[in-house]
């Protein structure tokens, strides 16, 4: 059955296709072999060998570059050819059964890596980290330096690739690390222009459209675009589909970028539509994947995309390439970009919604037993739909006691999750938001990219006795956070919440 036969409005999502399933072998010596890629991995980022993955196991970029020499000198697991993984090798481990945390308090989180095989831990909250602090380093440095030196890494807590600032002020960001060996050809493309509008990659067995869609569209329209092309027998084939995010990532070329090669981060064998980005300059599109980016609150309202142009964010009243061409983030599946004039989140990630599409074929087969639901998208969870097949309509049932004040829960129906939510009490309680109670949930700290950003007027509260430092926030972004020696140095937090001085010398909400 080809994609041309798909009747569903949301037909063509990646879970409806059978690809190559992940397969790992635990070698029993601290290593894991990936039976699909042929790569062998160090099994855990527990650097100090104490059996616990925590903040003490994290390394700075300078430390990471020397660590591999130490590993090889020790002949770890009988091998002396360990290396730092490049971003494509590291991303091969990602598993989109994970759930994106909507806050730092959930107890039902699922990581974006197989933690039955690999050692994994959420952020070390006892050391002042956030639940989401599980960023793993690659060896791939962004070729553009607009926002300083950015190191691409995978966050297996929230399922994204970002370029992370190596240094923030006088301090270095720290990362978890898994070293790798074997199959040093993995991730190296071997493209052939077939001369008929298609491009084949011998490295993956996939055939791609040489042209992209030429215009932006929301996610449902992107899936429909593939079906329309199949009905046309486009380029002589009727089994085109929107690629999964891992397939889409396979064609990123990290040696290219808008600033350094005046191109998208993709081989010149492909044609790429130029766009005018949020700061009115020539740029290149973000491409939709067919992969839903699931949230831990049960919704599937976002899908993953790969930025082949600049991954912009709005900071300090300007748009900046905050995460780099080659970043993988997510966008709402539908909506109006005008609702996000300064982006979303502390780093103001640009929200476009109307992203472009580059179709693919081969490599996966349509599973006729899996339906997207004939009425998916009608805002009703119909009999043939579920959270997995139509997350737009079917949200996971609220579970009292899981630490989240979910839709349908109130302080009366579930006091353990929705405790004392009272607008106007000076505290942004569980269940309250900026929209529902702006007087308690006022705007948080000012976003930043480098330490100097926090010296700007209004970047730091006047009551912050020791000034502010550019530090990461619970959602993986960066903001100007008050510094402290004791709790007396901390000003009132957003909405009047109490801040305390954590071991790293920054002010955080009490109890974090």
C-alpha positions in Angstrom: 0.0 0.0 0.0 1.5 3.3 -1.1 1.2 6.6 0.6 -1.1 7.6 -2.3 -3.8 5.4 -0.7 -3.6 7.1 2.7 -7.1 8.6 3.4 -6.4 10.2 6.8 -6.0 14.0 7.2 -3.0 13.2 9.4 -1.8 10.2 7.5 1.9 9.7 7.0 3.2 10.3 10.5 6.4 8.4 11.2 4.8 5.9 13.7 2.7 4.6 10.8 5.8 3.3 9.0 7.9 0.3 9.9 11.6 1.1 9.8 14.6 -0.5 11.3 14.1 -1.0 15.0 16.9 -0.1 17.4 18.9 -3.0 18.6 21.6 -3.0 21.3 23.9 -5.5 22.9 25.1 -5.0 26.4 28.7 -6.4 26.2 29.0 -6.7 30.0 32.2 -4.7 30.2 30.9 -1.2 30.4 30.2 -0.9 26.7 27.1 -1.2 24.4 27.1 -2.2 20.8 24.5 -0.7 18.5 23.7 -3.5 16.1 22.1 -1.2 13.6 24.9 1.4 13.2 27.9 -0.8 14.2 29.0 1.8 16.8 30.2 0.7 20.2 29.5 3.1 23.1 30.7 3.6 26.6 27.6 2.6 28.5 27.3 5.3 31.1 28.4 8.9 31.6 29.3 8.0 35.3 32.8 9.5 35.0 33.8 9.0 38.6 32.6 5.4 38.8 30.6 5.9 42.0 27.5 4.3 40.5 25.5 7.6 40.4 25.2 10.0 37.5 25.2 13.5 38.9 26.7 17.0 38.5 30.2 15.7 39.5 30.3 13.6 36.4 29.9 16.6 34.0 32.9 18.0 32.1 33.6 21.3 30.5 34.5 21.5 26.8 38.3 21.8 27.5 38.0 18.8 29.9 36.0 16.8 27.3 38.7 17.2 24.7 41.4 15.7 26.9 39.2 13.0 28.6 39.2 10.8 25.5 43.0 10.6 25.8 42.7 9.4 29.4 40.1 6.8 28.3 42.4 5.4 25.6 45.5 5.4 27.9 43.5 3.2 30.3 42.6 0.8 27.4 39.0 0.9 28.5 37.2 -2.4 27.9 40.2 -3.5 25.9 40.2 -0.7 23.3 42.4 2.3 22.8 40.6 3.9 19.8 37.7 5.7 21.6 36.7 9.1 20.2 34.3 11.9 20.9 31.1 11.3 18.9 30.2 13.8 16.2 26.6 15.0 16.4 25.2 12.5 13.9 26.7 9.6 15.9 25.3 11.0 19.1 21.9 11.7 17.6 21.7 8.0 16.5 20.9 7.2 20.1 17.8 9.4 20.4 14.5 7.7 20.8 11.3 9.7 20.3 9.3 7.6 22.8 10.5 10.2 25.2 8.4 13.0 26.6 9.3 16.7 26.7 9.1 18.0 30.3 6.6 20.8 30.7 8.0 21.8 34.0 10.7 20.5 36.4 8.4 18.6 38.8 6.9 15.7 36.9 7.4 12.2 38.1 6.2 10.5 34.9 9.0 11.6 32.6 10.4 9.4 29.9 13.9 10.2 28.6 14.8 10.3 24.9 17.3 7.5 25.2 16.9 3.8 26.0 17.7 3.9 29.7 17.3 0.1 30.0 20.6 -0.1 28.1 22.4 3.2 28.7 23.1 4.9 32.0 20.9 8.0 32.2 19.9 10.5 34.9 17.9 13.6 35.1 19.5 16.8 36.3 21.1 16.7 39.7 18.6 18.9 41.6 20.4 18.3 44.9 23.3 20.3 43.4 21.2 23.1 42.1 20.6 21.6 38.6 17.3 21.4 36.9 15.5 18.2 35.9 16.1 19.0 32.3 19.9 19.3 32.7 20.9 16.2 30.8 22.8 17.6 27.8 25.4 15.3 26.2 28.3 16.8 24.3 29.3 16.0 20.7 32.6 16.9 19.0 30.7 19.1 16.5 31.3 22.9 16.8 29.1 25.3 15.0 31.0 26.8 12.1 29.4 30.3 12.7 30.5 32.3 15.7 27.8 35.0 15.7 26.7 33.9 19.2 30.2 32.9 20.3 31.5 29.4 20.2 28.6 26.9 20.2 29.0 23.2 20.7 26.3 21.0 19.3 24.8 18.6 21.9 21.8 16.4 22.4 19.6 16.8 25.3 18.2 13.4 26.1 15.9 14.9 28.7 13.9 17.0 26.2 14.7 15.6 22.8 16.5 18.4 21.1 19.8 19.3 19.4 21.1 22.8 20.2 24.3 24.7 19.9 25.3 25.4 23.5 27.5 28.3 24.5 30.8 26.7 25.5 31.6 29.6 27.9 29.3 31.9 29.8 31.2 34.8 31.3 34.1 33.4 33.3 32.7 29.9 33.7 32.3 27.0 31.3 29.1 25.0 30.6 29.4 21.4 31.7 28.1 18.3 29.8 27.6 14.6 30.1 29.7 12.5 27.7 29.5 9.1 26.0 32.5 8.2 24.0 32.3 6.0 20.9 34.4 3.7 18.7 34.0 1.7 15.5 32.3 2.5 12.1 33.9 5.8 11.5 32.0 6.0 8.2 28.7 6.5 10.0 26.9 9.7 9.2 29.0 10.4 6.0 26.6 11.0 3.1 27.1 9.6 -0.4 24.8 11.5 -2.6 24.0 10.9 -6.3 22.0 13.4 -8.3 19.8 11.0 -10.4 19.1 13.7 -12.9 15.3 13.3 -12.6 14.6 15.6 -9.6 15.7 13.1 -7.1 18.8 12.6 -5.0 19.9 9.2 -3.6 22.0 8.7 -0.5 23.9 5.4 -0.6 24.8 5.8 3.1 21.1 5.5 4.2 19.4 4.0 1.2 17.0 6.9 1.1 15.9 8.8 -2.0 15.1 12.5 -1.6 13.4 15.2 -3.6 16.0 17.5 -4.9 13.6 20.5 -4.5 11.8 21.4 -1.3 8.1 22.4 -1.1 8.9 26.0 -2.2 6.5 27.4 0.5 5.8 27.0 4.1 2.8 25.1 5.6 1.6 23.9 8.9 2.1 20.2 10.0 -1.2 18.9 8.8 -0.7 20.6 5.4 2.8 19.1 5.2 1.4 15.6 5.6 -1.2 16.3 3.0 1.4 17.7 0.7 3.1 14.3 0.5 -0.3 12.6 -0.3 -1.0 15.2 -3.0 2.4 14.5 -4.6 1.8 10.8 -4.5 -1.6 11.3 -6.3 0.4 13.1 -9.0 2.9 10.2 -9.3 5.4 13.0 -8.7 8.8 12.4 -10.3 7.6 8.9 -11.2 6.9 7.7 -7.7 3.8 7.4 -5.5 5.4 6.5 -2.1 6.7 9.9 -1.0 6.4 10.8 2.7 7.5 13.5 5.1 10.7 12.2 6.7 11.1 11.2 10.3 13.2 13.6 12.3 16.1 11.1 12.3 15.9 10.7 8.6 15.8 14.5 8.1 18.8 15.0 10.4 20.8 12.5 8.3 21.1 15.1 5.5 22.4 18.0 7.6 25.9 19.1 6.5 27.5 20.7 9.6 30.4 22.1 7.6 28.0 24.6 6.0 26.0 27.5 7.3 24.4 30.8 6.1 27.2 32.8 7.6 30.2 30.8 6.4 29.1 29.3 3.1 26.1 31.5 2.2 24.0 28.4 2.1 21.8 26.2 4.1 23.4 23.4 6.2 22.9 20.9 3.4 24.9 19.6 0.4 24.8 21.8 -2.7 23.3 18.8 -4.6 20.0 19.9 -3.2 18.0 23.0 -4.2 16.9 25.1 -1.2 14.3 27.9 -1.3 15.6 31.1 0.2 13.5 33.0 2.7 13.6 36.3 4.5 13.9 35.6 8.2 12.7 37.4 11.3 15.5 39.9 11.1 14.8 40.7 7.4 17.9 38.9 5.9 18.3 36.2 3.4 18.1 32.8 5.1 17.0 29.2 4.6 14.0 27.2 5.8 13.3 24.9 8.7 11.9 21.6 7.4 9.1 19.7 9.1 9.5 16.1 10.2 6.7 13.6 10.6 7.7 13.1 14.2 5.5 14.3 17.0 7.4 15.9 19.9 5.3 14.5 22.8 4.9 16.5 26.0 4.9 14.9 29.5 1.4 16.5 30.0 0.0 14.1 27.4 -0.4 16.4 24.5 1.1 16.0 21.1 0.6 19.6 19.8 4.2 20.1 18.6 6.3 18.4 16.0 10.0 18.3 15.5 11.8 20.2 12.8 15.4 20.6 11.7 16.8 24.1 11.1 18.7 24.1 7.9 19.0 27.9 8.2 19.7 30.0 11.3 18.0 28.8 14.5 16.9 32.3 15.6 15.9 33.5 19.1 14.8 36.9 20.2 17.2 38.2 22.9 18.0 41.7 24.2 15.5 43.2 21.7 17.1 41.5 18.7 17.0 38.3 16.7 20.2 36.1 17.2 21.2 32.8 15.8 21.0 31.2 19.2 21.2 27.5 18.5 22.8 27.3 15.0 21.9 25.8 11.6 21.6 22.1 12.2 19.6 22.5 15.4 16.6 20.3 16.0 13.8 22.0 17.9 9.9 21.8 17.7 7.1 24.1 16.6 3.3 24.0 17.3 1.6 21.9 14.6 -0.8 24.7 13.9 -1.6 28.3 15.0 -0.6 31.8 14.1 3.1 32.9 14.2 1.9 36.4 14.8 1.0 35.2 18.3 4.8 34.9 19.0 6.2 38.3 17.9 9.3 37.9 20.2 9.5 34.1 20.0 8.9 31.7 22.8 10.9 30.9 26.0 13.7 32.7 27.7 15.8 32.7 24.5 12.8 33.7 22.4 13.0 30.7 20.0 11.4 31.9 16.8 8.0 30.2 16.1 7.2 29.9 12.5 4.6 27.0 12.3 4.6 27.4 8.5 7.7 25.4 7.8 8.9 23.8 4.6 9.0 20.2 3.5 11.6 18.0 1.7 10.0 14.6 0.8 11.7 11.3 1.1 11.0 7.7 -0.1 12.4 4.3 0.7 13.8 3.0 3.9 10.5 2.4 5.7 7.3 0.6 4.8 3.7 1.7 5.3 2.0 -0.3 8.2 -1.7 -0.6 7.1 -2.7 -1.7 10.6 -1.9 1.7 12.1 -4.4 4.5 11.4 -4.1 8.2 12.1 -7.9 8.3 12.7 -10.2 9.4 10.0 -11.4 12.4 12.0 -8.1 13.3 13.6 -8.0 17.0 14.1 -11.7 17.5 14.9 -10.9 18.2 18.6 -12.8 15.0 19.6 -11.2 11.8 20.7 -13.1 9.4 18.4 -13.5 5.6 18.9 -10.7 4.8 16.5 -8.2 7.3 18.0 -5.8 7.3 21.0 -3.1 9.5 22.5 -0.6 7.6 20.2 -2.6 7.8 17.0 -4.1 11.3 17.4 -2.5 13.3 20.2 -4.1 16.5 18.8 -7.5 15.2 19.9 -6.8 12.7 22.6 -4.9 13.9 25.7 -3.7 11.5 28.4 -6.1 11.2 31.3 -5.3 13.3 34.2 -3.6 11.4 37.0 -4.0 12.7 40.5 -0.8 12.5 42.5 1.7 12.8 39.6 2.8 16.3 40.6 1.1 18.0 37.7 -2.1 20.1 37.9 -3.5 18.8 34.6 -6.5 19.8 32.5 -9.6 18.8 34.4 -8.0 18.9 37.8 -8.6 21.6 40.5 -7.5 22.2 44.1 -10.8 20.6 45.1 -10.6 17.5 42.9 -6.9 16.9 43.4 -5.3 18.9 46.2 -2.0 17.0 46.0 -1.3 18.3 42.5 -3.3 21.6 42.5 -2.4 22.9 45.9 -3.7 26.3 47.1 -4.0 27.8 43.7 -5.3 31.2 44.6 -4.8 34.1 42.2 -3.7 37.2 44.0 -1.8 35.5 46.8 1.6 36.7 45.5 2.7 33.1 44.6 2.5 31.5 41.2 0.8 28.3 42.4 0.6 25.0 40.6 -2.1 25.3 38.0 -1.6 29.1 37.5 0.0 30.7 34.5 0.8 34.1 33.1 -2.5 34.0 31.2 -4.7 32.8 34.1 -3.1 34.9 36.9 -0.7 37.6 35.6 -0.5 39.3 39.1 1.1 36.2 40.6 2.9 34.7 37.6 4.7 37.8 36.3 7.4 37.7 33.6 10.5 36.0 34.7 14.2 37.0 34.2 15.6 38.6 31.1 17.1 36.2 28.6 20.8 36.4 27.8 23.4 34.8 25.6 26.7 36.1 27.1 27.6 37.6 30.5 27.7 41.1 29.2 24.0 40.9 28.4 23.2 41.0 32.1 24.9 44.4 32.5 22.4 46.0 30.2 19.8 48.4 31.8 16.8 46.5 33.3 18.5 43.1 32.7 18.9 42.6 36.5 16.5 43.5 39.3 17.5 46.6 41.2 17.2 44.6 44.5 19.9 42.1 43.4 22.7 43.2 45.7 25.5 41.3 43.8 24.2 41.7 40.3 23.2 39.0 37.9 25.0 36.2 35.9 23.9 34.6 32.7 22.8 31.2 33.8 20.6 28.3 32.5 16.9 28.2 33.4 14.7 25.1 34.0 13.7 24.9 30.3 17.3 24.7 29.0 17.5 28.4 28.0 19.7 31.2 29.6 18.6 34.2 31.6 20.1 36.8 33.9 19.8 35.3 37.4 20.7 37.2 40.6 24.0 36.2 42.3 24.3 35.6 46.0 26.5 34.6 48.9 23.5 34.1 51.3 19.7 34.2 50.9 19.8 37.9 52.1 21.4 38.8 48.7 18.3 37.4 46.8 15.5 39.8 45.7 11.9 38.7 45.6 11.3 36.3 42.6 8.6 36.6 39.9 5.2 37.0 41.5 6.8 37.6 44.8 8.1 34.1 45.3 10.9 33.5 47.8 14.3 32.9 46.4 17.2 31.2 48.2 20.9 31.0 47.5 21.9 27.6 46.0 25.4 26.1 46.2 26.4 27.6 42.9 25.8 31.1 44.3 22.7 32.0 42.3 19.2 32.7 43.5 16.6 30.0 42.8 13.0 29.4 44.0 12.9 27.8 47.5 12.9 24.1 47.3 14.6 23.7 44.0 
